[in-house]
Amino acid sequence: MPAFTCPDCDEPVLFTFMDTAGVGAWKRGDGFATVPDTSHFVCFPCAKCWKQRQDGPLTPDIVGDIAFFTCRNNDCGAALTVTKESAVATEIELACGNGHGFRVVATDEGGLTIEGEK
């Protein structure tokens, strides 16, 4: 995975996950996407997510924003903010204004996600 910096704050962005956007599959006539073609990244210092389609530029990522900066409590959905900063991604913690807390964890695919309330 190439190293990128955030277009807004110039801090390093961290890889989170890959997905299939589907546009490439439709263009090839496959009818649906089967090969991941979009990389998602997160910038914790400025609380923004970015995506890269194939080898294109970083662009804003609404899916990433929902995955990392929206409370996962079913009755909440408030914005999450970083409550514990760290140079080590898996030591970062987030919380919403309603007191629901989460922590960043590594995935088996080499990316990052947030784990339920602590």
N, C-alpha and C positions, 0 to 999 in steps of 0.2 A: 504494500500500500504506500503510495507516495506521501511525503510529508507536506502538509499545507498549513498556512496561517489564516486566521480569520480575516475576511475582507473588511470587517468593521473595526477590530481592535488590534490586529496584527499578532495576537497570541496564537500558539499552536492549537489546531483543532484535532480532536480525537476521533478515530474511526469507531462507529457504533454498529452498523449492520449493512447488509446488501439486500436489495430487492429487485424485482423484475417490474419495470415500468410498463412493458408491453408494446410500446410504440415500434421497437425494432422488429418484434415478431410479426406485427401486422404488415409492416413494410416488406418483410420477406415472404409474406403469404402464408405463414404458419398458423394464423388465426388466434394464437394465444402465446404468451411469453413463457419460455421454459428456462432461459438462461439469465441469471442475475446480471443487470446492466446498470444499476444505480447504486453508488456508494453513499452512505449517510455519515455525517460528521457532527460533532457537538463542540461548542465553545462555551465552557462553563464561566469564564470571566465576564463575558457580556451576555450570557444566557440566550444564545442563538444557535440554531441548527442550520446546517448547510448540506447540500447534496451535489453530487457530480454524476452526470449521465455519461457513461463510457469515459472518454478522455476530455470531456468539455470542461468549462469553468465551474467554479463553485457558485451555486445559486441558492437563494433562501429555501428552506425545507420545512413546510408546514407539518408534514408527517413526523419529522424529528422533534419539532416544537411540542407537538402533542405527546409524543413518547417520553420526552425528558422534562418538560416544563409545565405539565398539566397534572394535577393531583389524580391519582388512580383510585381514590376512594369513591365507590359508586354513588354516594350521596353528596359529593363535593364538586370536583372539577375545577377548583381554584388554581391560580397560577402558583407554580413552585419556584422557590428561590434557593440559592445555595446558602446553607447555614453553616457548613464546615468546609472551608477551602483546604486544598492540599495539592502538592505537586504530583502526588500519586493518585491517579483517577479513582481507584477503588477505595479511597479513604474520604471521598467527597460525599457530603450529605446534603439533602434538600428537604424543604418543608413548605407547606402552604400556610396561609394566614389562619386556617382553622386548626392548626396543630398536627396535621398528618405528616409524618416524617418518612423519608425514603433514603436509601443509600445506593451508590453506584456499585455495580458488580460486573465482573467479567463474564462474557458468554463463552460457550464451547467453541464458537466460530471465530474467536479472537477479537470480538467487538465488546461493546458495553451496553448495559441496560440499567434500569433502576429496579430495586427490589422493594416489595411491599413494606407497609408500615413497620417501623421498628418498635 
